[in-house]
Amino acid sequence: MAAHFKIGELVWGKMGKYPPWPGKIVKPPKDMKKPKGKPCYFVKFFGTEDHAWIKVDQLKPFQPHKEDMVKANKSKRFLQALDAVEEFINKKKAAASGETAKRGKKEEQKEDKNVTPKKSPAGKKVPEALTTTAIGPAAIIKRTHVKDDPHFRHFLLSQSDKPSGSASSFHAAPPPSTLQAACAHLTTASETGVTNHVTLGMPLASVQAADTTAANGNITPIDKRIGFLGLGLMGCGMVQNLLKTGHNVTVWSRTASKCDIFVQDGAYLGRTPAEVVSCCDITLACIADPAAAKDLVLGPSGVLQGIRPGKCYVDMSTVDPETAVDISEAVTLRGGRYLEAPVSGNKRLSEDGGLLVLAAGDRALYDECNSCFQAICRRAFYLGEVGSAARMALVVNMILGSFMTSLAEGFSLAQRCGLSQQTLLDVLSLGPIGSSLVEQKGLGILQGDYEPNSSLKHVQKDLRLAIAMGDMLHQQTPVAAAANEMFKKAKSLDQSENDMAAVYRVYE
């Protein structure tokens, strides 16, 4: 029999693969529709300013399970959440005792009414004694409105009275000094425009008036605000092409200085991921790995805190299928729309608008992103339900990593045989496997030039995820496993930040 919970009841709620978290059953906002399927309750979580629909089988009463939960989780954020629970309970007790005292006072007043007041010799009533508890300014008491539960403040509704930024260094807004050098002027717009943004360099209008003809042809930018989170090896090229084609873009990066060049080209600057999502219609993200992608969504001032019904989140990171599904559930439970869209390519292709987009999830959102995809890629593929794109991206990158290892091994063997590596490159380039990949990576090996185009550490990460996916499906991947070992060895030789062609260093 399904458990039944009341409004205001403390619970442990579990979402996806994440650990149980203390929360409280609350009445959902009118615009937060209840998902179909199994019975669920709307839960607000302590310490995270987060809320979501949670299925009843993922909920447990708070007090009976507290001891077990505390033993299982010792993270700092979890302990802070428990402190918030205790504070909430104490305030509730104090409020209850206050009500009891108030009722007692009313009873006394009721009894006093039945007592005949004393009269003065002149027959007048004796006035009640006046008491003063403070003198001066302290005696002036201002009645302030106290919210029912200060630990649960909806992010979007609390921006007017909440200090910006976060205690977390990962998501916190950069200090003013970081941005001061690049600031040309500051503008603040309302929610109808861009909320609390620092605008650097030329105004956006100058970009919209610029030539919108991209390498991929004429592109008419979508009339929506586009957010972009993550300015790494691939993200920078994608943002540049979005701006070139006249899109209205707001950027955020953990390294604030990376945003400067784009803000000078007309982009807006977001202080946190949550702020970017809350002020944009569609937010794209390109993050290094699954752990970072999750933290971007679920962490302090993260994506989830900016999501509300109608907001769209497009994750272009290469992650495992399970992570893609978890992020999708988190976003859609908040009323948002989700599309996974990992990209296939490298830094050069991202700059040239020549990437491939592998998308899955919300088909309507995929269609809405058409102008964005036209700006950053030469072709986009829609693959169906969430998780399909992650699987395809991992298979593609597994083949890429395995091929790169074989190429490096071949160049090493040719050298040991006394053959010319240049001649080998010429033969390969003119043969059946001739391609820009062979030419670029072969030339990099010959010249010892390993400037990152496809980061070695990211290729190794994808090999690892692909092998794990194969294990789950009982599919052997011995070639990929061997390639993964070579990439791990290259990382131990301090090649992580170099191009994937640096796997050749293992054979030297």
N, C-alpha and C positions, 0 to 999 in steps of 0.2 A: 504493500500500500504506500502511495506517495506521501512524503512528509508534507505537513501544512505549516506555513509560517505566517505570522501576523506583521502588519506594518509596524516598524520600529524595532523588530526583533533582531538581535545580534546573531550573526551567522559566520560560518567559514564558507567562502565561495571559491570554486575552482574553475578556471577558464583555460581550455586547451591543455597544453603540456606544462603550464605554469603552476607553481606550488599554491596550495590553498592560502587564501588571504582573508583577514578579518574585515567584515562589512556589516551593513545594516539594511534590512528590507525597507524600501521606501516606495512612495507612490510615484510612478513615472510621470514625466512631463507629458502634456497632451500630444505633442508632436512625435513622441517616441513610441512607435507602434510595436505591439507585442508580436514576436516572431511566431510563425506557424509551427505546428509539431508538438513536441513534448511540453508539458506544463513548465512554466518558468516564472521567476520573480525578478523584479528590478532591484538591483543591489548597488549601493554606493559603498566604495571601499575606503577604509581608513588610511590616511597617510599618503595617498596617491592622487587625491582629487579626481578619482575616476569612477565611472558608473557603467553598468551594462546589464543586459538581460542574461540571467544565469539559469540553466535548466535545473529542475528540482532535484535530479539525481546527483547534481554537482554541489549541493548545499548541505551543510551540517550545522546543528545548533552550536552556538559559540562555547558556552561554559563546559558542557560534557567532554568536548574534544580539545579544549585549550591546552592541557598538559602535553598531549601527544603532538600537537602542532608546534608548540614551542620547542620541543626536543628536536623536531625534524628540520627546523629552519632557524639559523643563527645570524642571518644577514643583517646588516646595519639598517637597511630600509624596512625590513620586517619588524625589527625591534622598535623602530620609530613608530610604526603603525600600531604596535601593541601599546605603546605609551599613549597614543592618541585614543585608543579604546578605553584605557584606564581613566584618562582625563574626562572622556565623555560619560563614563559610568559615574564618576565622582560628581560631575555637574548635575547629572540626572538625580542622584541621591540628594544633593544639596537643594535642588529645586523641589523635590518631593517633601523634604523636611520643612522647607519654606512654606509650602502649601499647607502642611499640617499646622504650623504655627499661625498661619493666617486664619485657618478655620477656627483655631482655639481663641484667637483674638475676637473673631466675629461672635463666638459664643459668649465671651465675656461681655462684649458690648450689648448683646441681646439681654443678658442678665441685668446689666446696669440700667437698662431702660425701665426695668420693673422696680428699681429702687428710687424712692423720692429724694431728689437732690436737697442738700442742706440749704437753708436760707440765711441771709444776713440779718442782723438786727432790724434793718429797715424793711425786711420782708422780701429782699431781692435774692435771686439765685447767686451762689458763689461761683465765679468763673473757674473753669478747670485750669489746672496749673499748666503753664506753657514751658516746654523744655527746648533748649537749644543745644544741639550736639556739636556745632562748630561755629566759629566766628570768622568773619571776613570772607574772602573768595571761596574758601572751602565750604561755606554754608550754602552757596548757590549750587544746587544740584540739577544737573541737566539729564533729563530722561533720554536714554539712548536705546535704540532698537537692537535687541540681541537676537541673532538668527538662531533657529532651532538647533542647528548643529554646525558649529564653525569648521569642523573637520571635513565637511562635505560641501564644498562650494563649486557649483558648476563653473568650469573655466570661462566660458563665454559670458556668463552673467556677472562674473566677479572682476572683470578687467578694470571697471571704473574705480574700484576701491582697493585693488590688490597691487602691491609693488611688482614691477615687471622683473623678469629674470627668475632664476632658480638657485637653490643652494648647490646644485650639481654643477661642477665645472664643465661637464660634458655638454650640457644643454644651456648653461647660463649665458645671459647676454654679455657680449664683450664690454669691457670698461670703456668709457668715453674716450680715454687717451688712445685706445687702439684704433679708433676710427677718425680721430680728430685731424690727422694729417691729410686724409683723403677727402674730408668733408668740404663740400663747396657750399652747401646750405642744408637746412633741416626743414622738413615739412611733415605735418601731421594731418592725416585725413581721417574721416569718419569711417564707420563700417561700410558705408556705401562706396567708399574708395579703398584706401589701404590703411589699416589701423596701426597707429603708433609706429610708423616706419621712418627710418633714417634714409633720406634720399641723397645720394652722392652724385656729383658730376652733372652732366646734361640732363634735362627733363626728358620724360618718356616720349613726349610728342616728337622730339627730333628723330627718334628711332622709327616711329610710325610713319614719318614722312620720308624716310630713307627708302632706297630701292629694295623691294621685297622679292626680287628674283634670286632664287637660290640655285645651287648647282643641279638640283633635281627638277628645275623648272619653275614656273610661276606658282606661287603659293599664296592663298588668301588666308591670313591668320584667323583663328577662331576668336570670336568676340567674347572671350572670357579671360579671367585672370589666372595665369599659370604660375604655380609655385615650383621651385626646384631645390631639393635637398641633397647635398653632397657634391663637392667640387673636386673629385679625384681625377684619376688618369682619364676616365671616359666622360665624366660629368662636365668638365670644362668645355670640351668641344661641342657637346650637345646644347649647353646653355648659349654658347656663342651663335650657333645656328638658329636657335629659337629667336634670339634678339635680331639677327640679320633679316629674318623673315617677318619682322614686325609684331611678334607676340609680346603681350604684356607679361613680363616675368618678374617674380620676386624670388630672390636667392637666399640660401642659408648654408653655412659651412661651419664645422667645428673650428676650423682655422679662419678667423674673421678676415684676415688679410687677403685670402683667396677671392673674396667677394669684390674687392676694390675695383679691379679692372672691369668687371661686368656692370657694376653700379655706375662707373664712368661712361659706360656704353648705353646707359639708359635703364638698367634693371633697378628694382626696388630692393632694399635690404631688410630681411626679416631677422628679428633678434633671437627667436627660438623656433623649433619646428612647429610647435603648437600655434604660434602666431602666424606663421606662413599658411598653415592649413586653414585657420579660421578666417583669413582675409582673402584667400584664393578659392576659385571654383574647382580647379583641378590641380592637384599637387603631384609632381613626379619626384621620385627618389632613386638615387643610384649610389648604393652603399657597398662597402668592401666585402662583408661576409654575413652569414646568418645571425650571429650574435649581435653585431652592430645594427643590423636591420631590425631585429626585435627591440633592442634598446631604444632605437630611434622612435619606434611606435609606442612602446609601453613605458619608457623612462620618464623622469621628471620633465615637465614642459614638452613632452613628446607629442607625436602626431595624434594619438588618440584623444588628447585633451582638447584638440581643435576640431575634432570630427563632430558634426551634427547632421541631421537628416539633409541629404542632398549633396553633401561634400564628397568629392571624389579623390581617391588615392590610387596612384599608379606606381607600383614598385618595380623598378627596372634593375634591381640587384639580382645577381645570380645566387640563389639560395637553394636549399633542399626542399622537396615538395611539402614536407611536414611543416616547415616554417612558413611557406607560402599559404598553406591552409589555415594555420594559426592566426596569421596576420589578417587574412581575409575575414575570419570569424570575428576577430576583435573589432574590425572596422564596420562590418555589416551589422553587428549587434548594437552599435551606436547609431545606426540609421544611415551610415555612409555607404558609398559604392566603391568597389574594389576591382582592380585589374592588375594581374601580374604581367610584366612585359620585359623580361630580361633581354639584353642585347647581345648580339654576336658580332665581334669585330675587335678593333684595337684603337689605340689613341689616334693614329693617323686617319683611320676611317671615321672616327667620331668627329674629327675636325673637318673632314671633307663631306660629311653628311652621307656616308656610305655604309652605315651599320645595317644590320638586320634586326628587326624586332620580332620576338617570339611572344605572342600574347595569349592570355587565357583568363576567363572570368566573365565579367559584365560585358556582354556583347555591345549593348548600346553605348557604353562608355568607350569601348574600343573604336566605335564609329565616330564618337565625338572628338576623339584624340587624333583624327585623321590629319589635320594640318600640322600638329606637333610631330607626328611620325614622318610626314613628308619632309619636314625640316631636318630631322636627324638621321633618317635612314633611307636606303634605296628601295627597301621592300619590308612590309610587315605581314606576319602570318598569324591568323587567329586559330588556336588549337583546341578550343573547347573549355572544359571545366578547369577550375583552379587546381594547380599542381601539374597540369600537362606541359605548360611552358617551362617550368623548372626542370622537369624531366628531360625535355628536348635540349635545353641549354646545357645540362650536365653531360648528356650523351655527346653533343657536338664538341664540348670542351675536353672531354675524355679522349676523343679521337685526336683533337689538336695536340694535347699534351703528349700522347703516345707517339704521334708522328714526329713531334719536335725531338723527342728522345732518340728515336730511330735515326733522324737526320744528323744529330750531333754524333751519334755512335758511328755512322757511316763516314763522316768527315774525319773522325779520329782514326778509324781503321785505314782509310786511304793514306793518311800521313804516315802511319806505321809501315805501310807497304811501300813507301817511297814514291807514292803517286802525288801528282799536283792537285791540291785542293781546289785551285782555280779551275782546272780542267774538269774536275768532278762537278763543280757548280755549273759549268757550261753544258755538260752532258745532261744533268738533271733538268736544267732550265729548258732545254730543247726537246727533252723526252716526254713520255706520257704523263709524268707527274709535275711537269713544268708549271709553275704558278708564281704569283707575286710573293706568296708565303715562302716558297723555296728560295727565290732570289733574295728577298730581304733578310731572311734568317741566315742563309748561306753567306751572304756578304758580311753580315754582322760577325759571324764566326771568323771569316778570313781577316777582317780588320780589327778584331777584338773590340768591336763597338757594341756595347750592351746597354745603350740608353733605352730605358723602358718604353716599349710600345705596347707590349702585353706583359704585364708584371709577372715575374716568375712565381712569387708567393701566391698570387691569385690563381694561376694555372694549377699549382699544387693543391690549393684548397678545393678546386673543382674536381681534380682527380680523386681526392679523398672522398668527397661527397658522392661522386659517381660510383666508386667502389662500394661505399656503404649502401647505396641504393641497390646495387647488384646483389649484395649480401642479403638484403631484405627480401629480394625476389628470387633468391636461390639461383642467381645467374653468375657464372664464373666470369671473372675479368682479369685473367693472369697477365695479359700484356699491359693493361692499365696499372696493375699492381706493381709490376716491374718498373714502369715509367715513374710511378709515384715515389718509389725508393730512390731513384736517381735525382728526382727533384728535391726530395728531403735531404739528400747528401749535398746538393748544391746550396740549399739553405744553410746547412751547417758550415759551408765555406763562405758565408756572408754574401750570398748572391740574391737574397730575397727581394731587394729593391730594384734589381737589374731586370733586363728583358728576359723572357723565357729562354732565349737562345743561349743564355749564360749557363744552362745545364751542361753545355760543352766543357765547362771548366772542370767537371767531375772526371773527364777523360784525359785531361792534360797531365 
